[in-house]
């Protein structure tokens, strides 16, 4: 059995319990059932702002949130707070829905690329451009563990019980114990580096996208390339709530819909001029929100047709998340 297949199988088994898998893959870019009551969309980006929107595009609240571009926003498991991180090397904790900053963590040694709460909300995992993963205690903001995770920037982290998963620009996905001991790794072999990661609860599968424009799947059932390519650097990956469709976005602005069973292209849309930077859907999968480099949020129907466009400003929309009212 090839080493990469064996590692992927071990990852699938490690995340196999239903509850754990739901939490883990949810933070990798797939809808989390725990947030089924979600009723707002939160965007953030290069303008340093965090904005809360109603799904119809009505602005609810906006805040000048950080001292640099905001690369990531994650909602706490109880929906009462969220964390953001960005180019200013700081992590900020915010209360919801009033969007009040309650705590600042850092500074880190690099820009904050990715964040993940543990399922109990007690800890926060960060990944940064300084190649490290850091485990934080949310209550007092103290560092608990530092993980020398990758030979390139950490682009994705997720926490599930006693397992930490990281993905790096070095093209590797690594699985760690909660105290920072590496258990195994998946060498995804994307030429130019790994650039996007998502997961599929229904398929018990992890998807990766790279600077080479390729999309790959990794599961206990098998591994391989999608039947087709993005056509440019893969900049966003998202799994629809029913687990039947994968949505990818590229640096060329194209949004592609893929069949999750056959890994074949269903439809493609010329979506966001300048590039697609973030993707999320409503819990029922009836609306898909795509953040673009042009400062707009393109809202699509499940068949890829345009539903509306939300003008979020002139700066790239780097982050979109769906959140419930606490």
C-alpha positions, 0 to 999 in steps of 0.5 A: 500500500502506498505510504500516502494511501496508508496515511490517508486511511489512518487519518480517516480512522482517526476521525471516524467517530461521528461526533468527532468527525462532524466537528473536525471536518466542519472546521476544514470548510464543511458545514457544521451541524452544530450551527444549524440555527445560523442566521448571519454571514460574517465577512472580513478582509484586507480592509481590516474590517469585520462585518456582520450581514443578514443573508439578504445582504443587509449590513448589520454591524461593522468594526475596524477590527485589526491592524492589518488584513484579516485572514481568518475568523472562526466562531466558538462552539457555543456561538457566543464569541468568535476569534479573528487573526491577521497580518498584524500577528494578533488574535482577537476574541470577540463577543457576539452579536455585539462584536466587542473585543474581549481579549487579545492574544499575541503578538505571534512571530508571523501573520495569523493564517488559520484558527480552530477552537477545540470542541469544548471551546476552552482552547484555540489553535492558531497557525501562522506564516512562521511555520508554527501551530500554537495552542492557546488557553482561551480563558487567560490567553496564555500559550499552552503548546507550540508546535514546529508544524511545517517547513512553510506557512501553516495554512489550516489547523483543526482541533478535534478532542485530543487530535490536532491537524495542520496543513502547510505550504510545504504540501503536507497534512500532519496529525499531532497529539494534543501535546504536540507530538506528531503522529503521522503525515500525508505528503499531498505532493502538490507542485508549488505547495498546498493552498486549500483544504476541506473535508466531507463528513458523509464521505469521511474524506479530506480534499486538498487543492494546490498551487498546481491547480489540482484537486485531490481526495484522501480517504480510507476508501482510496486516494487520487486526483479529481477528474479535471483541474481548477485551471489556476491556483486553488484558493478556496475549497468548500464541501456543501452541507449534504456532502454531495458537492465540492465547491472550489475557487481559483485565482482566475476567479472561476468557481467550480462545482464537483461531484463528491462521489465521482470527483467529476466537474458538474458546472463552472462559473466565471465568478469573482474577477481577480480571484475567489478567496473564500466560500461558505453556504447557508445550512440548507445549501440553498445559497453559496457565498463567495468572497472575491478579490474585487471586494464583492460577495457573490451569492450563487444558487446551488446550480451555479446561477447568480442569486445576488451580489453584495458590495462589501467594499473595495478590499479583497474579502478574505474570509466568510463564515456563517454564524448563528445568533447566540 
